[in-house]
Amino acid sequence: MTGVLEHRREYLRLMRQFTQDAGFFTVTDIQKAAGIPRSTAQDWVTRLVREGCVVVRKEKSGRAAARYAAISAVPQSTCRRIFTTTDGDRVEIFHECLSGACAAFCGFHHARAGGILTSVRRDGTLLRECARAGSAKIEIGLPPSAAVGVAGISVEGDRIVQRIRSIGGPAYSLTDMMSRADGVIQVRSGIRDGIVEGLVSTQALAHLTIGVDDTDTPDGGATFALALALLTRLTLEKGVMPISHHVVMLCENITEKTAGNSASYIELAVPPSRIERVIAKAREFVENEALSPEWGIAVYRGMTIPPILREYGKQVRETEVNRGRAEEIAGKTGIMLYGGNGVIGALGAVALARLPHEIQLDPSRNIV
């Protein structure tokens, strides 16, 4: 059943995208985009028409194919994506909303509820929450109590299961919206003592941080732009979820710099089985698109920045660092380096990950 639901979600996503872009789609559009037999595409279109998710915009006429449209360019859920990454017993929950206000509301109440969560922070419409597997008692109710909170997290095989308690609007989200979000495998819910409790299942994904530097030259290019393009390219890979793109400033007194000596890093949630492919694609993309032969990338799998890596981040903001030092730190922290001398700054970008933007962009600020 899980496979059927995943296929349904993917095909309906394609149908909605075609509808938004062109106003309609054909069976052939879905067949080619999904890489499936035409008969399978037709079966799914017919099924979704029957379910009321798709309407026939124009019947087939002669050689002109029938045109269809997904009913919902208007979202049926404010929850766009819900996914999770793991690192041992550590879990990070990502919840992207259509509205920054919704993300702020959930973040506020999750933090108020406390419980299993160790940190809650918001970046625009993306809510990021860290926790360790386990459970905790939380009080949910009307003000001044929290309206929603995460009471438990368990790792079950290749899945992460969140136990959420809620009331009011958040309860509606739990029962009617979360199951529609990309990344959600299953939602089971029920009412207990007036509080809606639900179990939200997502895949346990690996957390990859990829630093990028020295891709430009004095004549053109920009590392931040290439890194952003890299994020877009890698999220075309099946099952890969984009998390973030950041710019960090390194030591400004470097003679080889092309401008202000900034580097970039991106974060991705990746199915464990596709990590090697994603790394290979990242290396290939940067090598092909960089204007400088000294391009470099650094790839780190994990959610916690080790102290020795943070210290390296402090060092590359204060003084010039050679490649030997970068390779030494990479070897001690399990980070993979590829390319030329750009690996020095790429590793520096990874070392500054998870810090506030204000610190990443200002080398004079202390790293805490």
ZAMARGU-4260 file (C-alpha; in steps of 0.2 Angstrom, whole numbers, plus 5000, padded with zeros to 4 digits):
<rodrens>
0) 5000/5000/5000 | 5014/5012/5004 | 5021/5010/4986 | 5004/5014/4979 | 5003/5030/4990
5) 5020/5035/4985 | 5016/5033/4966 | 4999/5042/4968 | 5008/5057/4976 | 5022/5058/4963
10) 5010/5056/4948 | 4998/5069/4956 | 5012/5081/4959 | 5017/5080/4940 | 4999/5083/4935
15) 4998/5098/4946 | 5015/5105/4939 | 5009/5103/4921 | 4993/5111/4926 | 5001/5126/4934
20) 5014/5128/4920 | 5003/5125/4904 | 4985/5124/4910 | 4983/5106/4906 | 4992/5089/4903
25) 4990/5074/4892 | 4993/5056/4896 | 5009/5057/4886 | 5016/5071/4897 | 5014/5060/4912
30) 5021/5045/4903 | 5037/5054/4898 | 5039/5064/4914 | 5037/5048/4925 | 5046/5036/4914
35) 5032/5024/4914 | 5022/5014/4901 | 5008/5023/4893 | 4995/5011/4899 | 5001/5014/4917
40) 5000/5033/4915 | 4982/5031/4907 | 4977/5020/4922 | 4982/5033/4934 | 4974/5047/4925
45) 4958/5037/4924 | 4959/5033/4943 | 4962/5051/4948 | 4948/5057/4937 | 4937/5045/4946
50) 4943/5051/4963 | 4939/5069/4958 | 4957/5075/4959 | 4958/5077/4940 | 4945/5084/4927
55) 4944/5081/4909 | 4947/5098/4901 | 4945/5093/4883 | 4940/5076/4876 | 4950/5067/4863
60) 4946/5072/4845 | 4954/5063/4831 | 4973/5064/4833 | 4972/5077/4846 | 4975/5069/4863
65) 4963/5072/4878 | 4968/5086/4889 | 4966/5085/4908 | 4969/5097/4923 | 4973/5094/4941
70) 4959/5102/4951 | 4971/5109/4964 | 4982/5122/4959 | 4975/5129/4975 | 4984/5119/4989
75) 4973/5107/4999 | 4987/5108/5013 | 4997/5122/5020 | 5010/5108/5024 | 5022/5107/5008
80) 5035/5095/5014 | 5039/5086/5030 | 5055/5075/5031 | 5068/5069/5043 | 5086/5066/5044
85) 5096/5055/5056 | 5113/5054/5064 | 5114/5040/5076 | 5100/5043/5089 | 5099/5062/5084
90) 5084/5067/5072 | 5081/5083/5063 | 5063/5087/5058 | 5060/5098/5043 | 5042/5105/5040
95) 5040/5117/5026 | 5024/5127/5026 | 5016/5138/5012 | 5015/5152/5024 | 5029/5159/5036
100) 5015/5163/5048 | 5010/5145/5049 | 5028/5140/5052 | 5030/5153/5065 | 5014/5147/5074
105) 5020/5129/5074 | 5038/5134/5080 | 5031/5145/5094 | 5020/5131/5101 | 5032/5117/5098
110) 5045/5127/5108 | 5032/5131/5122 | 5027/5112/5123 | 5046/5107/5124 | 5046/5089/5127
115) 5057/5079/5116 | 5063/5094/5106 | 5080/5101/5110 | 5080/5116/5098 | 5067/5124/5087
120) 5071/5137/5074 | 5063/5144/5058 | 5071/5150/5042 | 5057/5158/5032 | 5044/5145/5029
125) 5055/5131/5034 | 5054/5125/5052 | 5069/5115/5058 | 5068/5105/5075 | 5081/5094/5083
130) 5078/5080/5095 | 5084/5063/5101 | 5074/5048/5099 | 5063/5045/5115 | 5047/5052/5123
135) 5042/5065/5135 | 5026/5071/5143 | 5019/5087/5136 | 5004/5098/5141 | 4993/5102/5126
140) 4977/5113/5128 | 4970/5130/5127 | 4980/5145/5131 | 4992/5147/5140 | 4996/5129/5136
145) 5004/5124/5119 | 4992/5120/5105 | 5003/5107/5098 | 5020/5098/5102 | 5030/5083/5098
150) 5029/5071/5112 | 5040/5057/5105 | 5051/5051/5091 | 5056/5033/5087 | 5067/5026/5074
155) 5058/5011/5066 | 5069/5003/5053 | 5071/5015/5039 | 5057/5026/5046 | 5056/5040/5058
160) 5039/5041/5068 | 5034/5057/5077 | 5021/5057/5090 | 5012/5073/5089 | 4998/5080/5102
165) 4987/5094/5096 | 4971/5104/5098 | 4961/5116/5088 | 4969/5121/5071 | 4985/5111/5073
170) 4973/5096/5076 | 4965/5099/5059 | 4982/5100/5051 | 4987/5084/5059 | 4971/5074/5053
175) 4968/5083/5036 | 4984/5091/5030 | 5000/5082/5035 | 4997/5066/5025 | 4997/5077/5009
180) 5014/5084/5012 | 5029/5078/5001 | 5040/5066/5012 | 5026/5059/5023 | 5023/5040/5021
185) 5009/5038/5033 | 4998/5048/5046 | 4988/5038/5059 | 4978/5049/5071 | 4964/5047/5085
190) 4957/5057/5099 | 4961/5054/5117 | 4954/5065/5131 | 4950/5079/5119 | 4967/5080/5112
195) 4971/5073/5094 | 4986/5062/5094 | 4995/5057/5078 | 5009/5046/5072 | 5018/5054/5057
200) 5030/5042/5048 | 5044/5049/5036 | 5059/5041/5029 | 5075/5041/5039 | 5086/5052/5027
205) 5105/5056/5028 | 5110/5074/5031 | 5123/5080/5018 | 5132/5096/5019 | 5142/5101/5004
210) 5154/5116/5004 | 5159/5124/4988 | 5173/5137/4984 | 5184/5144/4971 | 5173/5141/4956
215) 5174/5159/4949 | 5188/5169/4941 | 5191/5188/4941 | 5183/5188/4924 | 5166/5180/4929
220) 5156/5167/4939 | 5150/5167/4956 | 5152/5153/4969 | 5136/5157/4978 | 5126/5156/4961
225) 5135/5139/4956 | 5131/5132/4974 | 5113/5137/4972 | 5112/5129/4955 | 5120/5113/4962
230) 5106/5112/4975 | 5093/5113/4961 | 5102/5100/4951 | 5104/5088/4965 | 5086/5089/4971
235) 5081/5082/4954 | 5088/5065/4960 | 5074/5054/4966 | 5070/5055/4985 | 5082/5070/4988
240) 5075/5084/4998 | 5083/5102/4997 | 5086/5110/5014 | 5096/5126/5012 | 5109/5137/5004
245) 5121/5148/5013 | 5135/5160/5010 | 5149/5162/5022 | 5163/5174/5023 | 5181/5168/5025
250) 5197/5178/5029 | 5198/5194/5018 | 5217/5195/5018 | 5220/5182/5005 | 5230/5187/4990
255) 5222/5174/4978 | 5204/5179/4982 | 5193/5185/4967 | 5183/5197/4977 | 5177/5196/4995
260) 5182/5178/4998 | 5165/5170/5002 | 5161/5152/5000 | 5145/5143/5000 | 5137/5127/5007
265) 5121/5118/5004 | 5111/5105/5014 | 5102/5090/5007 | 5092/5076/5015 | 5097/5060/5005
270) 5091/5042/5005 | 5106/5032/5011 | 5105/5021/4996 | 5108/5037/4985 | 5122/5045/4994
275) 5136/5039/4982 | 5126/5044/4967 | 5123/5062/4974 | 5141/5065/4978 | 5146/5059/4961
280) 5134/5071/4953 | 5139/5085/4964 | 5157/5082/4959 | 5153/5081/4941 | 5142/5096/4941
285) 5155/5108/4949 | 5169/5102/4938 | 5159/5105/4923 | 5152/5122/4928 | 5166/5130/4937
290) 5176/5143/4928 | 5192/5140/4939 | 5202/5125/4938 | 5205/5127/4957 | 5186/5123/4961
295) 5184/5112/4977 | 5170/5104/4986 | 5169/5096/5004 | 5155/5083/5008 | 5150/5080/5026
300) 5137/5067/5032 | 5131/5071/5049 | 5121/5084/5059 | 5133/5089/5072 | 5149/5100/5068
305) 5163/5093/5078 | 5174/5105/5089 | 5189/5102/5079 | 5180/5107/5063 | 5173/5122/5071
310) 5190/5127/5076 | 5195/5125/5058 | 5181/5137/5053 | 5188/5150/5065 | 5205/5148/5058
315) 5200/5151/5040 | 5191/5167/5045 | 5207/5174/5053 | 5222/5168/5043 | 5228/5160/5027
320) 5227/5141/5028 | 5236/5128/5017 | 5229/5113/5009 | 5238/5101/5020 | 5229/5108/5035
325) 5212/5106/5026 | 5216/5088/5022 | 5221/5084/5040 | 5205/5091/5047 | 5195/5082/5034
330) 5203/5066/5038 | 5199/5067/5056 | 5181/5072/5053 | 5177/5060/5039 | 5174/5073/5026
335) 5177/5070/5008 | 5187/5083/4998 | 5187/5084/4979 | 5195/5096/4967 | 5209/5109/4968
340) 5214/5122/4982 | 5196/5127/4983 | 5194/5113/4995 | 5201/5124/5009 | 5187/5136/5008
345) 5174/5123/5004 | 5179/5114/5020 | 5178/5131/5029 | 5160/5133/5023 | 5156/5116/5031
350) 5164/5121/5047 | 5153/5136/5048 | 5137/5127/5045 | 5122/5128/5057 | 5128/5145/5064
355) 5116/5161/5062 | 5118/5170/5046 | 5124/5185/5055 | 5139/5176/5061 | 5142/5167/5045
360) 5143/5183/5035 | 5153/5193/5048 | 5171/5187/5051 | 5173/5199/5065 | 5159/5190/5075
365) 5164/5176/5087 | 5160/5158/5083 | 5149/5151/5097
</rodrens>
